[in-house]
Amino acid sequence: MNGYQYVVLRCVPRVEREEFLNVGVVLYSEAAGFLASAAHVDDERLRALDPGLDPAQVRRALRGVEEVCRGEGRLDLAVGARATAYGTREAADTLGTRFGLLRAPRSTVVQPGPVHGGLTEDPAAELPRLLAAYVG
């Protein structure tokens, strides 16, 4: 069994209303060397939450998450020197670093929820199960 961590991705069109719709999942297993995301955007539910929201914008944000998982997108944020309370340190481009970026709180339309964990034999099979359970 491999341990894993995951976050549910939420579409939060207007943070002041504190309303959101789950639209994806990011799953990371260090032991299995696995990091991937899966998403499902329901246009009708998004419009019910915020009629002015463009579902294409949400899909673009979710594609960006997929790119980071694959190591193709926004890596400039993940590598290089990082300032810390104790000086600077080098941050390597690893699956763990990428997951750290994806799970970090942010004020954008697509936001990660809290980090949860579990055990699985097959992280690739667990991802669609989590998507069905939390996104639909």
Secondary structure, 3 states (H helix, E strand, C coil): CEEEEEEEEEECCCHHHCCCEEEEEEEEECCCCEEEEEECCCHHHHHHHCCCCCHHHHHHHHHHHHHHHHCCCCHHHCCEEEEECCEEEEECCCHHHHHHHHHCCCCCCEEEEEEEEEEECCHHHHHHHHHHHHCC
